[in-house]
Amino acid sequence: MDALQRNMRFVAPGLLVAMIGVWVLTPTTRAKPIHGLCLVHADCHASERCLVTPAGDGFATTGECVDPCEGDLQCPSQQRCEEFVEAGQYWTLPSSGKGKGAPVGACLPGARSDG
């Protein structure tokens, strides 16, 4: 019985180390979703950009992560490449008046012009 009592002081720290190890090594859903909702580019998957359509009152609204493109052929089937402008941390409609950067393309659902 003395040996058991002497070794009990190692049980709690051992269990704590084991629990931390399991927590660290357990896979989590830390990856950003493909085509999810966003406010800025950083909210999107690394290969996507945030497309925001400003509300009529000019306030930011939730956008959607989209695939960048330079033409319809770079978009998945049933999608077309449409022109937008960079507005700092997101892309927006050229008519919104918020874009200050060069024109950029984003894949959106709709008919393609390539055939």
Sequence and secondary structure as in RCSB ss.txt:
>XXXX:A:sequence
MDALQRNMRFVAPGLLVAMIGVWVLTPTTRAKPIHGLCLVHADCHASERCLVTPAGDGFATTGECVDPCEGDLQC
PSQQRCEEFVEAGQYWTLPSSGKGKGAPVGACLPGARSDG
>XXXX:A:secstr
 HHHHHHHHHHHHHHHHHHHHHHHHS    S  TT EESSGGGS TT EEE    TTS    EEEE EESSGGGS
 TTEEEEEEEE SSSEE GGGS   S EEEEEEES  S  
